[in-house]
Amino acid sequence: MSKGPVAVCAEEAAQNQAFLEQLSKGGTARYLKRHSLQARLTHGITIVACILLAISGLFVFVPALAAAAGPDAVWLIRMSHRVLGVVFVAVPLISALLAPKGVAHIFKNLFAKWDGDDKKWMVLFFPYLFMAKWIHMPDQHELKSGQRFADGMLWFAGALMGITGVVLLLGTTLFDFGAAQGVFLFLHDVGFLLIAVFGLAHIFLGAGIFQPYRGTHTLMFGDGTVSESDALYHWGHWAREELAAGTNIVEKKRS
């Protein structure tokens, strides 16, 4: 049973009052920069290429679909698959060459050591998707523990598909790899399966289909910023570090 309002010190009361007054006046709100324009362009182009590759690949590798489409359509789809494959491989490579420090930062986050908050977050993740109002998640770093695993698998699957795709292209144009061609094709299919599984999970969360992640699509398909409150909610450790540094903070007018 409640015994009355929670007592706070005079300093905290003054800070709370100032915060409420700022909200009532409108004004500006703080946002944290999370993704650069280059990162967002690379992400967007690669995603479009990946989706189109998956669709065209079905017509190339599934005999029933190829028969339904007809030889002329299959030839056109096969050529488009090769062009899209070049885009899928070339764009991330060019982006990496333009920003090697960014790539190093990504892999540093992917292989960061898990702490107690990371492990607890993974245990609570699935219940949290459906019961976010009743579950308090522990603070997370720049990449959540689950995101590190899922993104790591996407990087691995993308590299596997890119490498085997190049080898398959060379095997049908310049070289004859013989029986090894079948091995490369199998590994290419494995890469596709991994991307299908982890890519769908990435889309479900990134698109904000589940309530806790509503609005997160603007991180990659908006201006790359996240509000201070959302940053603290989703990536508490990272947000506090950024707020303390003060270098990646922008102010916007309140809507």
C-alpha positions, 0 to 999 in steps of 0.5 A, spaced: 500 500 500 502 506 498 504 511 503 504 517 500 508 521 494 516 519 494 520 524 497 526 527 493 531 532 495 531 539 493 536 539 487 532 533 484 525 536 485 528 543 481 531 539 475 524 535 475 520 542 475 525 545 469 524 539 465 517 539 465 517 547 464 521 545 458 516 540 455 510 545 456 514 550 452 516 546 446 522 548 444 528 543 442 529 536 444 536 532 443 537 527 438 544 522 438 547 521 431 547 514 430 548 512 423 552 517 418 549 518 411 554 513 408 552 508 412 545 509 411 546 509 403 550 503 403 545 499 408 539 501 403 543 499 397 545 493 399 538 491 402 535 492 395 540 488 392 539 483 397 532 482 396 532 483 388 537 477 388 533 473 393 527 473 388 531 473 382 535 467 385 529 463 386 528 463 378 535 461 377 535 455 382 528 453 382 527 449 376 519 449 377 519 457 377 524 457 371 519 452 367 513 457 369 517 463 367 520 461 360 527 461 357 527 468 355 525 471 362 529 466 365 535 468 361 533 476 363 533 474 370 539 470 370 543 476 367 540 481 372 542 476 378 549 477 376 549 485 375 545 485 382 551 480 385 556 485 383 552 491 386 551 487 392 559 485 393 562 492 390 558 497 394 560 494 401 567 494 399 567 501 396 564 503 402 569 500 406 575 503 402 572 510 403 571 509 411 576 503 414 575 506 421 568 505 420 568 498 418 573 497 424 568 500 429 563 495 426 567 489 428 569 492 434 562 492 436 560 485 433 566 482 437 565 486 444 565 481 450 558 480 453 557 483 460 551 481 465 547 486 462 548 482 455 546 475 457 540 478 461 537 481 455 538 475 451 534 471 456 528 476 456 528 478 449 523 473 446 518 475 452 519 482 451 517 482 444 510 481 447 510 484 454 514 490 453 510 494 458 511 489 464 519 487 462 524 492 464 530 490 459 537 492 462 541 497 459 545 495 452 551 498 449 552 501 442 550 494 439 545 489 443 547 482 445 542 479 440 544 484 435 551 482 435 549 475 434 544 476 428 548 482 425 554 477 425 551 472 422 548 477 416 555 479 415 558 472 415 552 470 410 553 476 406 560 474 405 559 467 404 554 469 398 558 474 395 565 470 395 561 463 392 557 468 387 563 471 384 566 464 384 560 461 380 560 467 376 567 465 374 565 458 373 560 459 368 564 464 364 572 464 364 573 457 368 571 450 369 571 448 376 568 441 374 565 438 380 567 443 385 562 448 382 557 444 385 560 445 392 560 452 391 553 452 389 551 448 395 555 453 399 551 459 396 545 456 398 547 455 405 548 463 405 542 464 402 538 460 407 542 464 413 540 471 410 533 469 409 533 467 416 537 472 420 535 477 414 527 476 416 529 477 423 532 483 422 527 486 418 521 484 423 525 488 428 528 494 424 521 495 421 518 496 428 513 491 427 514 489 434 511 495 439 518 496 443 521 497 436 516 502 433 519 508 429 526 505 429 526 504 421 528 512 421 535 510 424 537 507 417 531 510 413 531 517 416 536 522 418 540 517 422 539 520 429 535 517 435 531 521 440 535 522 447 529 518 450 529 512 445 537 512 445 537 511 453 531 506 453 534 502 447 542 503 448 542 506 455 550 504 456 552 507 449 547 513 450 550 515 457 557 515 454 555 519 448 551 524 452 557 525 456 562 526 450 557 531 447 560 530 440 554 527 437 548 530 439 544 535 435 538 539 437 531 539 433 525 543 434 519 539 438 514 536 433 
